[in-house]
Amino acid sequence: MTLAVAAFNQERFIRAAVEGAFAQTYSPLQIILSDDCSKDRTFDIMREMAANYRGPHQVGLNQNVTNAGLAVHTNRVFELTKGELLVLNAGDDVSLSHRVESIVAAWESSGRKSFGVHSQVVHMAQDGTIEGQKPPTKLRENCFNCENGPAEAKRFMREEKPVILGCTAAWAKALYERFGPLPQDIVYEDMTLGFRARLLGGMAFVDDSLLLYRLHDANIHHAEIEEHATVEGLRTEERRRKIGLERRLAAARSFVADLERAKELKVLPENILSDIAVAVEEFRCANETELNFRNAGWLGRLTSYSDVKRHCRLSTPEAGKLVQQLLPRWCYFSARILKSRLRTAGLLSKVPIL
């Protein structure tokens, strides 16, 4: 097994991440400390800790010559991986000591047929304060069994569920060996690797918290869910939503390429791959339609809203959020700020939700 701590400009958090890796109870374990050409002391701390380590694990160092970005950095880690499973650990998160051991147990329970394993997390504040356990990710009994890989691939395309918590994931090296490197524009690597895992057989889910997931100002997920109550904050939120849609479109392109590779490998019958391809196209179309809608001017949003509803298969809450985009910007921002202030004052239930 391999555990990789992959970091970039995370000198504030990297010591705790490496300590969590060194504390793993599973053995034999290869630990890779990999830095994506940080501008701060991240790699210096990694190198110092590796030099002082006297434990049972095999520790290796890597520093990219230039900043490669998330996808290329992940590819490099896969190249260095000796284990059958690669457990990924961001430089700002902390693996609990039994993480690798629990992941291996889940993998063994599947008969080694699972091509990915993930778990629940415990949320941690920027200063390391524990904020409580995130609600269980498992959406129904057995929904992550390895036998359900293709069915769940189609379901994910339509609902983005079942959810994969990428920060907790371990991936079979076979995903890299059979499908090749991640495309350079991939940021949501859990989408791409999760799709590949489902094509080959499925994923296993550990119904236990194995990772301390740090929420902070530079965290991708935390930035995307942060609520804003100023005009500038709302503009930032809108930019982030568009970036998220662009990242989903990059994932959709990777799905198409991986389906072609799956056909070459003959990992699934042709009719099943065709069904998944239809779901992928719907996923691509929905994200592209919403991105075009958000990029359009006010009149363009008014005239294209019916297309958005048709292509995006919106639930009532999602449709309500996009209806707000039909308002002129000044009106939309005012309504959002008012809603935030009413929520803060505990009065939101007394007014219509905008």
C-alpha positions as CSV (number, residue, x, y, z in Angstrom):
1,M,0.0,0.0,0.0
2,T,1.0,3.6,-0.6
3,L,0.0,6.8,1.2
4,A,0.9,10.0,-0.5
5,V,0.9,13.5,1.1
6,A,0.6,15.8,-1.8
7,A,1.0,19.5,-1.0
8,F,1.4,23.0,-2.4
9,N,2.1,26.1,-0.4
10,Q,0.8,24.5,2.8
11,E,3.6,25.2,5.3
12,R,0.9,26.1,7.9
13,F,-0.5,22.6,7.9
14,I,2.0,20.2,6.4
15,R,3.7,19.1,9.7
16,A,0.4,17.7,11.0
17,A,-0.3,16.0,7.7
18,V,3.0,14.3,7.7
19,E,2.7,13.3,11.3
20,G,-0.6,11.6,10.5
21,A,1.0,9.7,7.7
22,F,3.9,8.5,9.9
23,A,1.4,7.4,12.6
24,Q,-0.3,4.8,10.3
25,T,-0.8,1.4,12.0
26,Y,-0.7,-0.5,8.7
27,S,2.5,-2.0,7.5
28,P,4.3,-2.5,5.1
29,L,3.5,1.0,3.9
30,Q,5.2,3.3,1.3
31,I,4.8,7.0,2.2
32,I,5.4,9.6,-0.5
33,L,5.9,13.2,0.5
34,S,5.3,15.1,-2.7
35,D,5.5,18.9,-3.2
36,D,4.2,20.7,-6.3
37,C,7.1,23.3,-6.3
38,S,5.8,25.4,-3.3
39,K,7.0,28.9,-2.9
40,D,7.0,28.6,0.9
41,R,8.7,26.2,3.3
42,T,6.4,23.2,2.6
43,F,9.1,21.0,1.0
44,D,11.7,22.1,3.6
45,I,9.5,20.8,6.4
46,M,8.8,17.6,4.5
47,R,12.5,17.0,3.9
48,E,13.4,17.7,7.5
49,M,10.7,15.3,8.8
50,A,11.7,12.6,6.4
51,A,15.3,12.8,7.5
52,N,14.3,12.6,11.2
53,Y,11.9,9.7,10.7
54,R,12.8,6.4,12.4
55,G,9.6,4.4,12.1
56,P,8.7,1.2,10.1
57,H,7.4,2.9,7.0
58,Q,9.4,3.4,3.7
59,V,9.5,7.2,3.2
60,G,10.3,8.9,-0.2
61,L,10.5,12.5,-1.2
62,N,9.4,14.2,-4.5
63,Q,9.4,17.9,-5.5
64,N,8.2,18.9,-8.9
65,V,10.6,21.2,-10.8
66,T,7.8,23.5,-11.8
67,N,4.2,23.9,-10.4
68,A,2.4,21.3,-12.3
69,G,-1.2,21.7,-11.0
70,L,-3.4,19.1,-9.3
71,A,-3.9,16.7,-12.2
72,V,-0.3,16.5,-13.3
73,H,0.9,16.3,-9.7
74,T,-1.5,13.4,-9.1
75,N,-0.1,11.7,-12.2
76,R,3.4,12.0,-10.8
77,V,2.3,10.5,-7.5
78,F,0.8,7.5,-9.4
79,E,4.1,7.1,-11.2
80,L,6.0,6.8,-7.9
81,T,3.4,4.5,-6.3
82,K,4.6,1.0,-5.5
83,G,1.4,-0.2,-3.8
84,E,-1.7,-1.6,-5.4
85,L,-3.8,1.1,-3.7
86,L,-2.8,4.8,-3.5
87,V,-4.2,6.6,-0.5
88,L,-4.2,10.3,-1.2
89,N,-3.7,12.9,1.6
90,A,-3.8,16.6,0.8
91,G,-1.2,18.7,2.6
92,D,-3.8,20.4,4.8
93,D,-5.7,17.3,6.0
94,V,-4.7,14.8,8.6
95,S,-5.1,11.0,8.3
96,L,-6.2,9.2,11.5
97,S,-3.8,6.5,12.5
98,H,-6.1,3.6,11.4
99,R,-7.0,5.1,8.0
100,V,-4.9,2.9,5.7
101,E,-5.6,-0.2,7.8
102,S,-9.4,0.4,7.5
103,I,-9.1,1.1,3.7
104,V,-7.2,-2.1,3.2
105,A,-9.8,-4.1,5.2
106,A,-12.7,-2.7,3.0
107,W,-10.7,-3.5,-0.1
108,E,-10.0,-7.0,1.1
109,S,-13.7,-7.4,2.0
110,S,-14.6,-6.7,-1.7
111,G,-12.3,-9.6,-2.8
112,R,-10.0,-6.8,-4.0
113,K,-12.6,-6.1,-6.7
114,S,-13.1,-2.5,-5.6
115,F,-11.1,0.1,-7.6
116,G,-11.6,2.8,-5.1
117,V,-12.3,3.2,-1.4
118,H,-13.5,6.3,0.5
119,S,-14.9,7.2,3.9
120,Q,-16.5,9.8,6.1
121,V,-14.6,12.7,7.5
122,V,-14.4,14.8,10.6
123,H,-14.4,18.5,9.9
124,M,-11.5,20.5,11.3
125,A,-11.2,24.3,11.5
126,Q,-8.2,26.2,10.2
127,D,-6.6,26.2,13.7
128,G,-7.1,22.4,14.1
129,T,-10.3,22.7,16.2
130,I,-12.6,19.7,15.6
131,E,-16.0,20.9,14.3
132,G,-17.9,17.7,14.4
133,Q,-18.6,14.7,12.1
134,K,-20.0,15.3,8.6
135,P,-23.3,13.4,8.1
136,P,-22.9,9.9,6.6
137,T,-22.2,9.9,2.8
138,K,-23.8,6.5,2.3
139,L,-27.1,7.2,0.6
140,R,-28.7,3.8,0.8
141,E,-27.8,0.3,1.8
142,N,-25.1,-1.3,-0.4
143,C,-25.0,1.6,-2.8
144,F,-21.2,1.4,-2.9
145,N,-20.9,-2.3,-3.4
146,C,-18.5,-3.2,-6.2
147,E,-21.2,-5.0,-8.2
148,N,-23.0,-1.7,-8.7
149,G,-20.3,0.1,-10.5
150,P,-21.9,0.7,-14.0
151,A,-25.4,1.5,-12.5
152,E,-23.9,4.0,-10.1
153,A,-21.9,5.6,-12.9
154,K,-25.2,6.4,-14.7
155,R,-26.8,7.5,-11.5
156,F,-23.9,9.9,-10.8
157,M,-24.2,11.5,-14.2
158,R,-27.9,12.3,-13.5
159,E,-27.7,13.3,-9.8
160,E,-24.0,13.7,-8.9
161,K,-24.8,11.0,-6.3
162,P,-23.6,8.8,-4.8
163,V,-21.1,11.2,-3.5
164,I,-17.3,10.5,-3.4
165,L,-15.5,12.4,-0.8
166,G,-12.3,12.9,-2.8
167,C,-10.3,14.0,0.2
168,T,-10.8,10.6,1.8
169,A,-10.2,8.5,-1.3
170,A,-7.8,5.7,-2.1
171,W,-7.5,4.6,-5.7
172,A,-6.3,1.4,-7.4
173,K,-3.1,2.0,-9.4
174,A,-4.8,0.1,-12.1
175,L,-6.9,3.2,-12.9
176,Y,-3.8,5.0,-13.9
177,E,-2.2,2.0,-15.7
178,R,-5.4,1.1,-17.7
179,F,-6.7,4.6,-18.6
180,G,-3.6,6.7,-18.5
181,P,-2.7,10.0,-16.9
182,L,-5.4,12.5,-15.8
183,P,-6.0,15.3,-18.3
184,Q,-4.1,18.4,-17.4
185,D,-7.3,20.5,-16.9
186,I,-8.8,18.2,-14.3
187,V,-9.4,19.7,-10.9
188,Y,-12.1,17.4,-9.6
189,E,-9.9,14.3,-9.7
190,D,-12.4,12.4,-7.6
191,M,-15.0,12.7,-10.4
192,T,-12.6,11.3,-13.0
193,L,-11.1,8.6,-10.9
194,G,-14.4,7.7,-9.5
195,F,-15.9,7.3,-13.0
196,R,-13.0,5.0,-14.0
197,A,-13.5,3.0,-10.8
198,R,-17.1,2.4,-11.6
199,L,-16.4,1.4,-15.1
200,L,-14.0,-1.3,-13.9
201,G,-16.1,-2.6,-11.0
202,G,-17.1,-0.1,-8.4
203,M,-16.0,1.4,-5.1
204,A,-16.1,0.5,-1.4
205,F,-17.3,2.8,1.3
206,V,-16.0,2.8,4.9
207,D,-18.8,4.0,7.2
208,D,-16.3,5.5,9.6
209,S,-14.4,8.8,9.8
210,L,-10.8,8.2,8.8
211,L,-9.6,11.8,8.0
212,L,-9.6,15.2,9.7
213,Y,-10.7,17.5,6.8
214,R,-9.5,21.0,7.3
215,L,-11.8,23.9,6.3
216,H,-9.8,27.1,5.6
217,D,-9.6,30.1,3.4
218,A,-7.7,28.4,0.5
219,N,-9.7,25.2,0.6
220,I,-11.5,24.5,-2.7
221,H,-14.6,22.9,-1.2
222,H,-15.0,25.4,1.6
223,A,-14.6,28.3,-0.8
224,E,-17.4,26.9,-3.0
225,I,-19.9,26.5,-0.1
226,E,-19.1,29.7,1.7
227,E,-22.1,32.1,2.0
228,H,-21.6,35.8,1.2
229,A,-23.6,38.8,2.3
230,T,-21.9,41.6,0.3
231,V,-22.1,42.6,-3.3
232,E,-18.4,41.8,-3.9
233,G,-18.9,38.5,-2.0
234,L,-21.8,37.6,-4.2
235,R,-19.8,38.4,-7.4
236,T,-17.0,36.2,-6.1
237,E,-19.6,33.4,-5.4
238,E,-20.9,33.7,-9.0
239,R,-17.4,33.5,-10.4
240,R,-16.7,30.4,-8.4
241,R,-19.9,28.8,-9.6
242,K,-18.9,29.4,-13.2
243,I,-15.4,28.0,-12.5
244,G,-17.1,24.9,-10.9
245,L,-19.2,24.4,-14.1
246,E,-16.1,24.7,-16.2
247,R,-14.4,22.1,-14.1
248,R,-17.4,19.8,-14.5
249,L,-17.2,20.2,-18.2
250,A,-13.5,19.2,-18.0
251,A,-14.6,16.1,-16.1
252,A,-17.2,15.4,-18.8
253,R,-14.5,15.5,-21.5
254,S,-12.5,13.0,-19.5
255,F,-15.5,10.7,-19.1
256,V,-15.9,10.6,-22.9
257,A,-12.2,9.7,-23.4
258,D,-12.4,7.1,-20.7
259,L,-15.5,5.5,-22.2
260,E,-13.5,5.1,-25.5
261,R,-10.7,3.5,-23.6
262,A,-13.2,1.2,-21.8
263,K,-14.5,0.1,-25.2
264,E,-10.9,-0.8,-26.2
265,L,-10.4,-2.7,-23.0
266,K,-13.8,-4.4,-23.3
267,V,-14.4,-4.0,-19.6
268,L,-18.2,-3.8,-20.1
269,P,-20.7,-4.9,-22.7
270,E,-21.3,-2.5,-25.6
271,N,-24.9,-1.8,-24.6
272,I,-24.0,-0.8,-21.0
273,L,-21.2,1.5,-22.3
274,S,-23.7,3.1,-24.7
275,D,-26.2,3.8,-21.9
276,I,-23.4,5.4,-19.8
277,A,-22.4,7.5,-22.8
278,V,-26.0,8.9,-23.0
279,A,-25.9,9.8,-19.3
280,V,-22.4,11.5,-19.8
281,E,-23.8,13.6,-22.7
282,E,-26.7,14.7,-20.5
283,F,-24.3,15.6,-17.8
284,R,-22.1,17.6,-20.2
285,C,-25.2,19.3,-21.8
286,A,-26.6,20.3,-18.4
287,N,-23.4,21.9,-17.2
288,E,-22.7,23.7,-20.5
289,T,-26.3,25.0,-20.6
290,E,-26.1,26.4,-17.1
291,L,-22.7,28.0,-17.8
292,N,-24.0,29.7,-20.9
293,F,-27.0,30.9,-19.0
294,R,-24.9,32.4,-16.2
295,N,-22.5,34.0,-18.8
296,A,-25.4,35.6,-20.7
297,G,-26.8,39.1,-20.1
298,W,-30.1,39.7,-18.4
299,L,-32.1,39.4,-21.6
300,G,-30.2,36.3,-22.6
301,R,-31.0,34.7,-19.3
302,L,-34.7,35.5,-19.7
303,T,-34.9,33.9,-23.2
304,S,-32.9,30.8,-22.3
305,Y,-34.3,29.8,-19.0
306,S,-36.7,27.3,-20.6
307,D,-33.7,25.6,-22.2
308,V,-32.0,25.4,-18.8
309,K,-35.0,23.8,-17.2
310,R,-35.3,21.2,-20.0
311,H,-31.6,20.3,-20.2
312,C,-30.6,20.5,-16.5
313,R,-33.5,18.4,-15.0
314,L,-33.6,20.8,-12.1
315,S,-35.1,19.9,-8.7
316,T,-37.3,22.5,-7.1
317,P,-34.6,24.0,-4.9
318,E,-32.1,24.1,-7.9
319,A,-34.7,25.7,-10.1
320,G,-35.4,28.3,-7.5
321,K,-31.8,29.3,-7.3
322,L,-31.6,29.8,-11.0
323,V,-34.9,31.7,-11.1
324,Q,-33.1,34.4,-9.0
325,Q,-30.7,34.8,-11.9
326,L,-33.6,36.2,-14.0
327,L,-33.6,39.3,-11.8
328,P,-31.4,42.3,-12.8
329,R,-28.1,42.1,-11.0
330,W,-28.8,45.0,-8.6
331,C,-32.1,43.4,-7.6
332,Y,-30.6,39.9,-7.2
333,F,-27.8,41.2,-5.0
334,S,-30.2,43.2,-2.9
335,A,-32.5,40.2,-2.4
336,R,-29.6,37.9,-1.4
337,I,-28.2,40.4,1.1
338,L,-31.6,40.9,2.6
339,K,-32.1,37.2,2.9
340,S,-28.7,36.8,4.7
341,R,-29.5,39.6,7.1
342,L,-32.9,38.1,7.9
343,R,-31.3,34.7,8.5
344,T,-28.7,36.2,10.8
345,A,-31.5,37.9,12.8
346,G,-33.5,34.7,13.0
347,L,-36.4,36.1,10.9
348,L,-36.0,34.1,7.7
349,S,-39.0,31.9,8.4
350,K,-41.3,35.0,8.5
351,V,-40.6,36.0,4.9
352,P,-40.7,34.2,1.5
353,I,-37.4,32.5,0.7
354,L,-35.8,34.2,-2.3
